[in-house]
Amino acid sequence: MIGPRDASIYIAAMMADRYGHEGIRILSNGLPDEYTEKGLQIAKAYGMTIERRPITAVLGDAGKDGKGLEGFEVEGGDRIESTIAIVAMGAVVYSDLLRDLGGDLDPTGRPLVGPKFETSVPGFFAVGDLVPGRKMQVYTGWDEAVDAADEINARIRKEKMAARLAAVGG
């Protein structure tokens, strides 16, 4: 598991519970720790170890005939063997524009949105990792973006139709 925050510990615990993974190592990749005391207690309860040195190399070959992931090399040349890795680095929320426009944000600074992903600022939409309570996965963001684009498209078509009708006195 790669990540310097509690999310990496919680995901690792889920992997241990669901799939029986043991001996999980958390690699913070040399970033400053942002683990809470509770997160560290969970890591200890699951027997996780935390490697704080930066990753200097990813080992293995992803090519057609390659062996796949073999592990990581960390600063100092030590090798950490692994055939599975999950990156949980977190997301940076860039909502300054919405805040400057007076939009509604949750306590963490993420935009509050309606069912079609429109914020409290009319015509301003937010999707993906930016939105609270959503799965932080690429395909989820894509799906949300399609829903928002469909709503924008419907509004544009409605305006165009209204303009045509007004032009003919309808």
FILUMKOL-205754 format. One record per atom (N, C-alpha, C): residue in three letters; atom name; x, y, z. Coordinates in nm, 4 decimals. Each point is the difference from the previous one (the first is absolute). Layout:
type / atom / px / py / pz
ALA / CA / X / Y / Z;
...
END
This chain:
type / atom / px / py / pz
MET / N / 0.0858 / -0.1154 / 0.0000;
MET / CA / -0.0858 / 0.1154 / 0.0000;
MET / C / 0.0910 / 0.1224 / 0.0000;
ILE / N / -0.0301 / 0.0957 / -0.0880;
ILE / CA / 0.0833 / 0.1192 / -0.0086;
ILE / C / -0.0840 / 0.1210 / 0.0381;
GLY / N / 0.0420 / 0.0723 / 0.1031;
GLY / CA / -0.0708 / 0.1208 / 0.0402;
GLY / C / 0.0342 / 0.0415 / 0.1411;
PRO / N / 0.0124 / 0.1305 / 0.0240;
PRO / CA / 0.0411 / 0.0497 / 0.1312;
PRO / C / -0.1162 / 0.0387 / 0.0921;
ARG / N / -0.1225 / -0.0413 / -0.0343;
ARG / CA / -0.1173 / 0.0403 / 0.0792;
ARG / C / -0.0772 / -0.1227 / 0.0479;
ASP / N / -0.0951 / 0.0242 / 0.0884;
ASP / CA / -0.0816 / -0.1086 / 0.0545;
ASP / C / -0.0711 / -0.0814 / -0.1078;
ALA / N / -0.0329 / 0.0620 / -0.1134;
ALA / CA / -0.0702 / -0.0733 / -0.1051;
ALA / C / 0.0767 / -0.1258 / -0.0385;
SER / N / 0.1332 / 0.0080 / -0.0039;
SER / CA / 0.0786 / -0.1176 / -0.0368;
SER / C / -0.0135 / -0.1098 / 0.1055;
ILE / N / -0.0073 / 0.0369 / 0.1250;
ILE / CA / -0.0156 / -0.0982 / 0.1080;
ILE / C / -0.1392 / -0.0632 / -0.0068;
TYR / N / -0.1024 / 0.0818 / -0.0199;
TYR / CA / -0.1369 / -0.0532 / -0.0057;
TYR / C / -0.0190 / -0.0929 / -0.1200;
ILE / N / 0.0567 / 0.0357 / -0.1140;
ILE / CA / -0.0110 / -0.0871 / -0.1178;
ILE / C / 0.0761 / -0.1298 / 0.0252;
ALA / N / 0.1168 / 0.0094 / 0.0601;
ALA / CA / 0.0777 / -0.1202 / 0.0315;
ALA / C / -0.0767 / -0.0903 / 0.0974;
ALA / N / -0.0658 / 0.0588 / 0.0992;
ALA / CA / -0.0792 / -0.0801 / 0.0946;
ALA / C / -0.1155 / -0.0690 / -0.0723;
MET / N / -0.0632 / 0.0711 / -0.0930;
MET / CA / -0.1077 / -0.0610 / -0.0785;
MET / C / 0.0538 / -0.1181 / -0.0806;
MET / N / 0.1174 / 0.0158 / -0.0616;
MET / CA / 0.0599 / -0.1083 / -0.0775;
MET / C / 0.0298 / -0.1202 / 0.0898;
ALA / N / 0.0451 / 0.0258 / 0.1206;
ALA / CA / 0.0274 / -0.1089 / 0.0942;
ALA / C / -0.1299 / -0.0710 / 0.0386;
ASP / N / -0.1031 / 0.0771 / 0.0306;
ASP / CA / -0.1281 / -0.0591 / 0.0402;
ASP / C / -0.0674 / -0.0756 / -0.1138;
ARG / N / -0.0052 / 0.0600 / -0.1164;
ARG / CA / -0.0716 / -0.0610 / -0.1135;
ARG / C / 0.0753 / -0.1152 / -0.0640;
TYR / N / 0.1312 / 0.0157 / -0.0157;
TYR / CA / 0.0750 / -0.0942 / -0.0818;
TYR / C / 0.1091 / -0.0752 / 0.0754;
GLY / N / 0.0113 / 0.0257 / 0.1294;
GLY / CA / 0.0961 / -0.0737 / 0.0804;
GLY / C / 0.1445 / 0.0415 / -0.0175;
HIS / N / 0.0246 / 0.1170 / -0.0569;
HIS / CA / 0.1383 / 0.0459 / -0.0161;
HIS / C / 0.0629 / 0.0230 / 0.1369;
GLU / N / 0.1224 / -0.0456 / 0.0126;
GLU / CA / 0.0743 / 0.0198 / 0.1240;
GLU / C / 0.1358 / 0.0596 / -0.0320;
GLY / N / 0.0649 / 0.0519 / 0.1023;
GLY / CA / 0.1328 / 0.0569 / -0.0202;
GLY / C / -0.0024 / 0.1218 / -0.0911;
ILE / N / -0.1042 / 0.0775 / 0.0091;
ILE / CA / -0.0138 / 0.1172 / -0.0871;
ILE / C / 0.0981 / 0.1082 / 0.0429;
ARG / N / 0.0667 / 0.0573 / -0.0995;
ARG / CA / 0.0904 / 0.1118 / 0.0255;
ARG / C / -0.0594 / 0.1257 / -0.0611;
ILE / N / 0.0065 / 0.1066 / 0.0757;
ILE / CA / -0.0424 / 0.1306 / -0.0465;
ILE / C / 0.1270 / 0.0757 / -0.0383;
LEU / N / 0.0042 / 0.0498 / -0.1230;
LEU / CA / 0.1142 / 0.0794 / -0.0451;
LEU / C / -0.0468 / 0.1447 / -0.0111;
SER / N / 0.0547 / 0.0863 / 0.0842;
SER / CA / -0.0414 / 0.1410 / -0.0037;
SER / C / 0.0770 / 0.0783 / -0.1058;
ASN / N / 0.0954 / -0.0648 / -0.0652;
ASN / CA / 0.0762 / 0.0585 / -0.1102;
ASN / C / 0.0727 / 0.1284 / 0.0399;
GLY / N / 0.0437 / 0.0060 / 0.1238;
GLY / CA / 0.0777 / 0.1149 / 0.0458;
GLY / C / -0.0817 / 0.1245 / 0.0270;
LEU / N / -0.1329 / -0.0093 / -0.0163;
LEU / CA / -0.0850 / 0.1164 / 0.0257;
LEU / C / -0.0246 / 0.0141 / 0.1493;
PRO / N / -0.0293 / 0.1209 / 0.0461;
PRO / CA / -0.0265 / 0.0180 / 0.1432;
PRO / C / -0.1215 / -0.0830 / 0.0437;
ASP / N / 0.0148 / -0.0674 / 0.1132;
ASP / CA / -0.1097 / -0.0802 / 0.0549;
ASP / C / -0.1198 / 0.0876 / 0.0320;
GLU / N / -0.1157 / -0.0486 / -0.0371;
GLU / CA / -0.1246 / 0.0642 / 0.0413;
GLU / C / -0.0903 / -0.1051 / 0.0643;
TYR / N / 0.0618 / -0.1024 / 0.0617;
TYR / CA / -0.0756 / -0.1046 / 0.0667;
TYR / C / -0.0499 / 0.0526 / 0.1344;
THR / N / -0.1239 / -0.0328 / 0.0327;
THR / CA / -0.0527 / 0.0356 / 0.1311;
THR / C / 0.0396 / -0.1083 / 0.0997;
GLU / N / -0.0188 / 0.0288 / 0.1267;
GLU / CA / 0.0294 / -0.1000 / 0.1031;
GLU / C / -0.0870 / -0.1244 / -0.0201;
LYS / N / -0.1267 / 0.0201 / -0.0361;
LYS / CA / -0.0890 / -0.1137 / -0.0245;
LYS / C / 0.0499 / -0.0814 / -0.1196;
GLY / N / 0.0424 / 0.0675 / -0.1073;
GLY / CA / 0.0525 / -0.0693 / -0.1163;
GLY / C / 0.1208 / -0.0854 / 0.0368;
LEU / N / 0.0898 / 0.0547 / 0.0806;
LEU / CA / 0.1186 / -0.0746 / 0.0419;
LEU / C / -0.0373 / -0.1188 / 0.0885;
GLN / N / -0.1044 / 0.0169 / 0.0818;
GLN / CA / -0.0476 / -0.1118 / 0.0822;
GLN / C / -0.0550 / -0.1121 / -0.0877;
ILE / N / -0.0728 / 0.0371 / -0.1055;
ILE / CA / -0.0544 / -0.1002 / -0.0923;
ILE / C / 0.1151 / -0.0718 / -0.0707;
ALA / N / 0.0988 / 0.0749 / -0.0449;
ALA / CA / 0.1161 / -0.0611 / -0.0662;
ALA / C / 0.0668 / -0.1007 / 0.0927;
LYS / N / 0.0166 / 0.0369 / 0.1257;
LYS / CA / 0.0623 / -0.0902 / 0.0971;
LYS / C / -0.0868 / -0.1236 / 0.0222;
ALA / N / -0.1313 / 0.0189 / 0.0122;
ALA / CA / -0.0907 / -0.1133 / 0.0241;
ALA / C / 0.0030 / -0.1001 / -0.1150;
TYR / N / 0.0234 / 0.0476 / -0.1217;
TYR / CA / 0.0049 / -0.0871 / -0.1174;
TYR / C / 0.1419 / -0.0471 / -0.0326;
GLY / N / 0.0961 / 0.0399 / 0.0811;
GLY / CA / 0.1379 / -0.0421 / -0.0234;
GLY / C / 0.0646 / 0.0667 / -0.1198;
MET / N / -0.0487 / 0.1176 / -0.0366;
MET / CA / 0.0581 / 0.0731 / -0.1132;
MET / C / 0.1282 / 0.0692 / 0.0438;
THR / N / 0.0920 / 0.0138 / -0.0937;
THR / CA / 0.1194 / 0.0790 / 0.0257;
THR / C / -0.0021 / 0.1193 / -0.0953;
ILE / N / 0.0598 / 0.1083 / 0.0436;
ILE / CA / 0.0024 / 0.1215 / -0.0811;
ILE / C / 0.1439 / 0.0292 / -0.0403;
GLU / N / 0.0242 / 0.0053 / -0.1301;
GLU / CA / 0.1310 / 0.0340 / -0.0564;
GLU / C / -0.0070 / 0.1459 / -0.0427;
ARG / N / 0.0816 / 0.0838 / 0.0626;
ARG / CA / -0.0092 / 0.1439 / -0.0243;
ARG / C / 0.0991 / 0.0521 / -0.1035;
ARG / N / 0.0961 / -0.0787 / -0.0405;
ARG / CA / 0.0991 / 0.0454 / -0.0986;
ARG / C / -0.0633 / 0.0120 / -0.1388;
PRO / N / 0.0497 / 0.0932 / -0.0818;
PRO / CA / -0.0536 / 0.0150 / -0.1359;
PRO / C / 0.0233 / -0.1243 / -0.0859;
ILE / N / -0.0945 / -0.0264 / -0.0880;
ILE / CA / 0.0152 / -0.1066 / -0.0987;
ILE / C / 0.0934 / 0.0533 / -0.1083;
THR / N / 0.1045 / -0.0753 / -0.0312;
THR / CA / 0.0947 / 0.0433 / -0.1029;
THR / C / -0.0162 / -0.0776 / -0.1296;
ALA / N / -0.0649 / -0.1172 / 0.0056;
ALA / CA / -0.0202 / -0.0788 / -0.1214;
ALA / C / -0.1174 / -0.0954 / 0.0183;
VAL / N / -0.0716 / -0.0196 / -0.1091;
VAL / CA / -0.1035 / -0.1035 / -0.0048;
VAL / C / 0.0644 / -0.1171 / -0.0724;
LEU / N / -0.0059 / -0.1166 / 0.0607;
LEU / CA / 0.0691 / -0.1172 / -0.0531;
LEU / C / -0.0971 / -0.0923 / -0.0717;
GLY / N / 0.0435 / -0.0529 / -0.1131;
GLY / CA / -0.0828 / -0.0928 / -0.0763;
GLY / C / -0.0156 / 0.0466 / -0.1423;
ASP / N / -0.0757 / -0.0758 / -0.0752;
ASP / CA / -0.0204 / 0.0275 / -0.1419;
ASP / C / -0.1467 / -0.0183 / -0.0336;
ALA / N / -0.0637 / 0.1057 / -0.0461;
ALA / CA / -0.1418 / -0.0076 / -0.0350;
ALA / C / -0.0218 / -0.0406 / -0.1441;
GLY / N / 0.1081 / -0.0252 / -0.0735;
GLY / CA / -0.0124 / -0.0374 / -0.1410;
GLY / C / -0.0742 / -0.1311 / -0.0193;
LYS / N / -0.0302 / -0.0292 / -0.1227;
LYS / CA / -0.0790 / -0.1176 / -0.0368;
LYS / C / 0.0528 / -0.1294 / 0.0625;
ASP / N / 0.1302 / -0.0175 / -0.0036;
ASP / CA / 0.0600 / -0.1219 / 0.0541;
ASP / C / 0.0659 / 0.0232 / 0.1361;
GLY / N / -0.0250 / 0.1157 / 0.0590;
GLY / CA / 0.0630 / 0.0321 / 0.1268;
GLY / C / -0.0648 / -0.0712 / 0.1170;
LYS / N / 0.0661 / 0.0082 / 0.1133;
LYS / CA / -0.0484 / -0.0640 / 0.1217;
LYS / C / -0.1002 / 0.0872 / 0.0747;
GLY / N / -0.0136 / 0.1252 / -0.0401;
GLY / CA / -0.0865 / 0.0911 / 0.0730;
GLY / C / 0.0752 / 0.0642 / 0.1146;
LEU / N / -0.0743 / 0.0558 / 0.0935;
LEU / CA / 0.0596 / 0.0679 / 0.1140;
LEU / C / 0.0755 / -0.1003 / 0.0868;
GLU / N / 0.1228 / 0.0370 / 0.0352;
GLU / CA / 0.0806 / -0.0839 / 0.0893;
GLU / C / 0.0267 / 0.0689 / 0.1326;
GLY / N / -0.0198 / 0.1307 / 0.0044;
GLY / CA / 0.0225 / 0.0714 / 0.1241;
GLY / C / 0.0514 / 0.1406 / -0.0231;
PHE / N / 0.0630 / 0.0534 / 0.1039;
PHE / CA / 0.0478 / 0.1378 / -0.0020;
PHE / C / 0.1390 / 0.0055 / 0.0615;
GLU / N / 0.0757 / 0.0959 / -0.0467;
GLU / CA / 0.1262 / 0.0318 / 0.0653;
GLU / C / -0.0222 / 0.1329 / 0.0702;
VAL / N / 0.0462 / 0.0102 / 0.1236;
VAL / CA / -0.0131 / 0.1247 / 0.0747;
VAL / C / 0.1382 / 0.0617 / 0.0196;
GLU / N / -0.0006 / 0.1258 / 0.0374;
GLU / CA / 0.1251 / 0.0724 / 0.0224;
GLU / C / 0.0923 / -0.0816 / 0.0899;
GLY / N / 0.1247 / -0.0125 / -0.0409;
GLY / CA / 0.0958 / -0.0820 / 0.0734;
GLY / C / 0.0215 / -0.1345 / -0.0671;
GLY / N / -0.0817 / -0.0291 / -0.1032;
GLY / CA / 0.0183 / -0.1219 / -0.0777;
GLY / C / -0.0749 / -0.1222 / 0.0491;
ASP / N / -0.0711 / 0.0102 / 0.1126;
ASP / CA / -0.0752 / -0.1162 / 0.0480;
ASP / C / -0.1145 / -0.0316 / -0.0950;
ARG / N / -0.0281 / -0.1288 / -0.0098;
ARG / CA / -0.1050 / -0.0491 / -0.0904;
ARG / C / -0.1190 / -0.0484 / 0.0833;
ILE / N / -0.1190 / 0.0401 / -0.0427;
ILE / CA / -0.1236 / -0.0468 / 0.0632;
ILE / C / -0.0743 / -0.0802 / -0.1050;
GLU / N / -0.0082 / -0.1302 / 0.0204;
GLU / CA / -0.0652 / -0.0860 / -0.0980;
GLU / C / -0.1523 / 0.0120 / 0.0117;
SER / N / -0.0646 / 0.0044 / -0.1168;
SER / CA / -0.1457 / 0.0090 / -0.0049;
SER / C / -0.0468 / -0.0312 / -0.1413;
THR / N / -0.1105 / -0.0708 / -0.0108;
THR / CA / -0.0603 / -0.0254 / -0.1312;
THR / C / -0.1293 / 0.0770 / -0.0166;
ILE / N / -0.0405 / 0.0702 / 0.1057;
ILE / CA / -0.1227 / 0.0807 / -0.0030;
ILE / C / 0.0315 / 0.1345 / 0.0640;
ALA / N / -0.0503 / 0.1085 / -0.0602;
ALA / CA / 0.0163 / 0.1319 / 0.0596;
ALA / C / -0.1261 / 0.0812 / -0.0262;
ILE / N / -0.0430 / 0.0727 / 0.1005;
ILE / CA / -0.1139 / 0.0916 / -0.0132;
ILE / C / 0.0494 / 0.1372 / 0.0425;
VAL / N / -0.0285 / 0.0995 / -0.0824;
VAL / CA / 0.0408 / 0.1366 / 0.0303;
VAL / C / -0.1178 / 0.0732 / 0.0633;
ALA / N / 0.0225 / 0.0548 / 0.1182;
ALA / CA / -0.1030 / 0.0762 / 0.0717;
ALA / C / 0.0609 / 0.1320 / 0.0443;
MET / N / 0.0294 / 0.0841 / -0.0975;
MET / CA / 0.0679 / 0.1259 / 0.0295;
MET / C / -0.0952 / 0.1124 / 0.0388;
GLY / N / -0.1300 / -0.0183 / -0.0251;
GLY / CA / -0.0961 / 0.1032 / 0.0336;
GLY / C / -0.0222 / 0.0961 / -0.1148;
ALA / N / -0.0882 / 0.0930 / 0.0209;
ALA / CA / -0.0340 / 0.0969 / -0.1040;
ALA / C / 0.0122 / 0.1416 / 0.0562;
VAL / N / 0.0456 / 0.0896 / -0.0829;
VAL / CA / 0.0064 / 0.1408 / 0.0371;
VAL / C / -0.1249 / 0.0663 / -0.0564;
VAL / N / -0.0723 / 0.0686 / 0.0849;
VAL / CA / -0.1246 / 0.0640 / -0.0415;
VAL / C / 0.0285 / 0.1437 / -0.0425;
TYR / N / -0.0298 / 0.0294 / -0.1277;
TYR / CA / 0.0164 / 0.1348 / -0.0526;
TYR / C / -0.1387 / 0.0606 / -0.0180;
SER / N / -0.0509 / 0.0635 / 0.1047;
SER / CA / -0.1337 / 0.0574 / -0.0060;
SER / C / 0.0007 / 0.1507 / 0.0261;
ASP / N / 0.1145 / 0.0634 / -0.0185;
ASP / CA / 0.0119 / 0.1436 / 0.0263;
ASP / C / -0.0970 / 0.0817 / -0.0848;
LEU / N / -0.0133 / -0.0344 / -0.1292;
LEU / CA / -0.0888 / 0.0756 / -0.0875;
LEU / C / -0.1436 / -0.0063 / 0.0504;
LEU / N / -0.0461 / -0.1191 / 0.0354;
LEU / CA / -0.1365 / -0.0139 / 0.0501;
LEU / C / -0.0176 / 0.0771 / 0.1307;
ARG / N / 0.0978 / -0.0077 / 0.0889;
ARG / CA / -0.0075 / 0.0749 / 0.1262;
ARG / C / -0.0057 / 0.1499 / -0.0284;
ASP / N / 0.0830 / 0.0476 / -0.0957;
ASP / CA / 0.0018 / 0.1423 / -0.0341;
ASP / C / -0.1339 / 0.0455 / -0.0595;
LEU / N / -0.0710 / -0.0927 / -0.0654;
LEU / CA / -0.1315 / 0.0317 / -0.0578;
LEU / C / -0.1132 / -0.0132 / 0.1019;
GLY / N / 0.0347 / -0.0384 / 0.1227;
GLY / CA / -0.1004 / -0.0129 / 0.1054;
GLY / C / -0.0707 / -0.1342 / 0.0003;
GLY / N / 0.0583 / -0.1011 / -0.0637;
GLY / CA / -0.0607 / -0.1330 / -0.0051;
GLY / C / 0.0064 / -0.0718 / 0.1336;
ASP / N / -0.0915 / -0.0955 / 0.0169;
ASP / CA / -0.0069 / -0.0779 / 0.1237;
ASP / C / 0.1040 / -0.1118 / -0.0021;
LEU / N / 0.0763 / -0.0091 / 0.1091;
LEU / CA / 0.1031 / -0.1021 / 0.0156;
LEU / C / -0.0246 / -0.0781 / 0.1282;
ASP / N / 0.0453 / -0.1249 / 0.0028;
ASP / CA / -0.0105 / -0.0759 / 0.1248;
ASP / C / 0.1150 / 0.0417 / 0.0915;
PRO / N / 0.0067 / -0.0522 / 0.1231;
PRO / CA / 0.1062 / 0.0429 / 0.0928;
PRO / C / 0.1421 / -0.0270 / -0.0484;
THR / N / 0.0182 / -0.0935 / -0.0951;
THR / CA / 0.1345 / -0.0286 / -0.0508;
THR / C / 0.0334 / 0.0840 / -0.1228;
GLY / N / -0.0921 / 0.0872 / -0.0436;
GLY / CA / 0.0246 / 0.0857 / -0.1153;
GLY / C / -0.0445 / -0.0591 / -0.1318;
ARG / N / -0.0721 / -0.1118 / 0.0052;
ARG / CA / -0.0490 / -0.0627 / -0.1233;
ARG / C / -0.1366 / 0.0592 / -0.0360;
PRO / N / -0.0259 / 0.0200 / -0.1301;
PRO / CA / -0.1262 / 0.0604 / -0.0436;
PRO / C / -0.1206 / -0.0894 / 0.0258;
LEU / N / -0.1058 / 0.0604 / 0.0480;
LEU / CA / -0.1267 / -0.0712 / 0.0137;
LEU / C / -0.0726 / 0.0111 / -0.1333;
VAL / N / -0.0518 / -0.1133 / -0.0493;
VAL / CA / -0.0627 / -0.0044 / -0.1322;
VAL / C / -0.1367 / -0.0658 / 0.0072;
GLY / N / -0.0813 / 0.0278 / -0.1039;
GLY / CA / -0.1301 / -0.0638 / -0.0140;
GLY / C / 0.0121 / -0.1286 / -0.0794;
PRO / N / -0.1149 / -0.0605 / -0.0342;
PRO / CA / 0.0019 / -0.1298 / -0.0692;
PRO / C / 0.0673 / 0.0017 / -0.1370;
LYS / N / 0.0064 / 0.1139 / -0.0659;
LYS / CA / 0.0672 / 0.0098 / -0.1315;
LYS / C / 0.1360 / 0.0667 / 0.0130;
PHE / N / 0.0517 / 0.0087 / 0.1241;
PHE / CA / 0.1334 / 0.0504 / 0.0314;
PHE / C / 0.0146 / 0.1502 / -0.0142;
GLU / N / -0.1123 / 0.0726 / 0.0038;
GLU / CA / 0.0064 / 0.1461 / 0.0001;
GLU / C / 0.0195 / 0.0477 / 0.1427;
THR / N / 0.0877 / 0.0975 / 0.0173;
THR / CA / 0.0246 / 0.0575 / 0.1314;
THR / C / -0.1100 / 0.1020 / 0.0304;
SER / N / 0.0145 / 0.0669 / 0.1132;
SER / CA / -0.0971 / 0.1032 / 0.0367;
SER / C / 0.0141 / 0.1249 / -0.0870;
VAL / N / 0.1065 / 0.0087 / -0.0787;
VAL / CA / 0.0175 / 0.1086 / -0.0968;
VAL / C / -0.0579 / -0.0493 / -0.1326;
PRO / N / -0.1099 / 0.0591 / -0.0471;
PRO / CA / -0.0638 / -0.0483 / -0.1234;
PRO / C / 0.0975 / -0.0075 / -0.1172;
GLY / N / -0.0014 / -0.1150 / -0.0680;
GLY / CA / 0.0867 / -0.0198 / -0.1147;
GLY / C / 0.1418 / -0.0445 / 0.0337;
PHE / N / 0.0302 / -0.0183 / 0.1275;
PHE / CA / 0.1327 / -0.0419 / 0.0450;
PHE / C / -0.0110 / -0.1439 / 0.0492;
PHE / N / 0.0693 / -0.0925 / -0.0674;
PHE / CA / -0.0099 / -0.1421 / 0.0304;
PHE / C / 0.1323 / -0.0507 / 0.0572;
ALA / N / -0.0074 / -0.1030 / 0.0828;
ALA / CA / 0.1195 / -0.0635 / 0.0556;
ALA / C / -0.0217 / -0.1514 / 0.0004;
VAL / N / 0.1044 / -0.0755 / -0.0360;
VAL / CA / -0.0099 / -0.1458 / -0.0062;
VAL / C / 0.1288 / -0.0640 / 0.0520;
GLY / N / -0.0034 / -0.1315 / 0.0141;
GLY / CA / 0.1184 / -0.0780 / 0.0318;
GLY / C / 0.0490 / 0.0164 / 0.1419;
ASP / N / 0.1325 / -0.0061 / 0.0173;
ASP / CA / 0.0622 / 0.0056 / 0.1321;
ASP / C / -0.0333 / 0.1280 / 0.0757;
LEU / N / -0.0388 / 0.1024 / -0.0724;
LEU / CA / -0.0320 / 0.1277 / 0.0620;
LEU / C / -0.1264 / -0.0076 / 0.0857;
VAL / N / -0.0916 / -0.0895 / -0.0356;
VAL / CA / -0.1317 / -0.0070 / 0.0640;
VAL / C / 0.0059 / -0.0930 / 0.1213;
PRO / N / -0.0553 / 0.0430 / 0.1145;
PRO / CA / 0.0043 / -0.0860 / 0.1186;
PRO / C / -0.0948 / -0.1195 / -0.0131;
GLY / N / 0.0373 / -0.1081 / 0.0665;
GLY / CA / -0.0874 / -0.1164 / 0.0080;
GLY / C / -0.0032 / -0.0856 / -0.1243;
ARG / N / 0.0929 / 0.0165 / -0.0907;
ARG / CA / 0.0028 / -0.0763 / -0.1245;
ARG / C / 0.1191 / -0.0945 / 0.0015;
LYS / N / -0.0082 / -0.1037 / -0.0806;
LYS / CA / 0.1144 / -0.0883 / -0.0168;
LYS / C / 0.1075 / 0.0758 / -0.0758;
MET / N / 0.1189 / -0.0007 / 0.0513;
MET / CA / 0.1102 / 0.0715 / -0.0637;
MET / C / 0.0675 / -0.0909 / -0.1008;
GLN / N / -0.0692 / -0.0231 / -0.1101;
GLN / CA / 0.0510 / -0.0859 / -0.1056;
GLN / C / -0.0225 / 0.0697 / -0.1332;
VAL / N / 0.0914 / -0.0211 / -0.0930;
VAL / CA / -0.0050 / 0.0697 / -0.1279;
VAL / C / -0.1338 / -0.0229 / -0.0699;
TYR / N / -0.0441 / -0.1244 / -0.0078;
TYR / CA / -0.1236 / -0.0266 / -0.0751;
TYR / C / -0.1217 / 0.0627 / 0.0668;
THR / N / 0.0025 / 0.0184 / 0.1319;
THR / CA / -0.1104 / 0.0686 / 0.0677;
THR / C / -0.0034 / 0.1464 / -0.0421;
GLY / N / 0.1170 / 0.0640 / -0.0025;
GLY / CA / 0.0089 / 0.1394 / -0.0444;
GLY / C / -0.0462 / 0.0159 / -0.1434;
TRP / N / 0.0376 / -0.0953 / -0.0868;
TRP / CA / -0.0440 / 0.0060 / -0.1399;
TRP / C / -0.1514 / -0.0081 / -0.0085;
ASP / N / -0.0583 / -0.0923 / 0.0742;
ASP / CA / -0.1447 / -0.0181 / -0.0034;
ASP / C / -0.0719 / 0.1259 / 0.0499;
GLU / N / 0.0516 / 0.0575 / 0.1058;
GLU / CA / -0.0586 / 0.1237 / 0.0528;
GLU / C / 0.0145 / 0.1139 / -0.1004;
ALA / N / 0.1138 / 0.0076 / -0.0678;
ALA / CA / 0.0219 / 0.1042 / -0.1002;
ALA / C / -0.0991 / -0.0148 / -0.1155;
VAL / N / -0.0285 / -0.1235 / -0.0399;
VAL / CA / -0.0988 / -0.0226 / -0.1058;
VAL / C / -0.1378 / 0.0481 / 0.0458;
ASP / N / -0.0387 / -0.0310 / 0.1230;
ASP / CA / -0.1294 / 0.0469 / 0.0521;
ASP / C / -0.0074 / 0.1524 / 0.0007;
ALA / N / 0.1071 / 0.0650 / 0.0452;
ALA / CA / 0.0025 / 0.1464 / 0.0025;
ALA / C / -0.0043 / 0.0559 / -0.1420;
ALA / N / 0.0770 / -0.0584 / -0.0921;
ALA / CA / 0.0000 / 0.0465 / -0.1390;
ALA / C / -0.1375 / -0.0190 / -0.0641;
ASP / N / -0.0668 / -0.1106 / 0.0299;
ASP / CA / -0.1358 / -0.0220 / -0.0515;
ASP / C / -0.0950 / 0.1089 / 0.0490;
GLU / N / 0.0126 / 0.0381 / 0.1257;
GLU / CA / -0.0858 / 0.1060 / 0.0555;
GLU / C / 0.0298 / 0.1336 / -0.0678;
ILE / N / 0.1271 / 0.0311 / -0.0179;
ILE / CA / 0.0385 / 0.1250 / -0.0671;
ILE / C / -0.0525 / 0.0003 / -0.1431;
ASN / N / 0.0160 / -0.1114 / -0.0704;
ASN / CA / -0.0479 / -0.0122 / -0.1373;
ASN / C / -0.1513 / 0.0188 / -0.0075;
ALA / N / -0.0736 / -0.0604 / 0.0922;
ALA / CA / -0.1463 / 0.0134 / 0.0013;
ALA / C / -0.0404 / 0.1459 / 0.0189;
ARG / N / 0.0712 / 0.0710 / 0.0884;
ARG / CA / -0.0307 / 0.1418 / 0.0227;
ARG / C / 0.0285 / 0.0835 / -0.1255;
ILE / N / 0.1109 / -0.0282 / -0.0668;
ILE / CA / 0.0348 / 0.0743 / -0.1222;
ILE / C / -0.1061 / -0.0242 / -0.1070;
ARG / N / -0.0391 / -0.1261 / -0.0178;
ARG / CA / -0.1025 / -0.0321 / -0.1004;
ARG / C / -0.1328 / 0.0682 / 0.0335;
LYS / N / -0.0342 / 0.0040 / 0.1273;
LYS / CA / -0.1245 / 0.0646 / 0.0428;
LYS / C / 0.0049 / 0.1500 / -0.0319;
GLU / N / 0.1133 / 0.0642 / 0.0252;
GLU / CA / 0.0148 / 0.1430 / -0.0304;
GLU / C / -0.0088 / 0.0257 / -0.1500;
LYS / N / 0.0640 / -0.0859 / -0.0788;
LYS / CA / -0.0039 / 0.0159 / -0.1453;
LYS / C / -0.1425 / -0.0151 / -0.0522;
MET / N / -0.0728 / -0.0976 / 0.0523;
MET / CA / -0.1372 / -0.0213 / -0.0433;
MET / C / -0.0869 / 0.1195 / 0.0374;
ALA / N / 0.0208 / 0.0513 / 0.1209;
ALA / CA / -0.0769 / 0.1173 / 0.0434;
ALA / C / 0.0279 / 0.1185 / -0.0903;
ALA / N / 0.1255 / 0.0192 / -0.0409;
ALA / CA / 0.0357 / 0.1108 / -0.0889;
ALA / C / -0.0649 / -0.0158 / -0.1381;
ARG / N / -0.0036 / -0.1208 / -0.0522;
ARG / CA / -0.0636 / -0.0250 / -0.1296;
ARG / C / -0.1494 / 0.0268 / 0.0082;
LEU / N / -0.0605 / -0.0460 / 0.1096;
LEU / CA / -0.1432 / 0.0200 / 0.0158;
LEU / C / -0.0312 / 0.1501 / 0.0110;
ALA / N / 0.0846 / 0.0726 / 0.0738;
ALA / CA / -0.0220 / 0.1436 / 0.0141;
ALA / C / 0.0159 / 0.0715 / -0.1331;
ALA / N / 0.0906 / -0.0483 / -0.0847;
ALA / CA / 0.0248 / 0.0610 / -0.1307;
ALA / C / -0.1197 / -0.0126 / -0.0934;
VAL / N / -0.0790 / -0.1057 / 0.0187;
VAL / CA / -0.1183 / -0.0186 / -0.0860;
VAL / C / -0.1293 / 0.0373 / 0.0715;
GLY / N / 0.0162 / 0.0637 / 0.1148;
GLY / CA / -0.1186 / 0.0459 / 0.0738;
GLY / C / -0.0693 / -0.1097 / 0.0770;
GLY / N / 0.0717 / -0.1052 / 0.0354;
GLY / CA / -0.0621 / -0.1128 / 0.0684;
GLY / C / 0.0200 / -0.0054 / 0.1464;
END
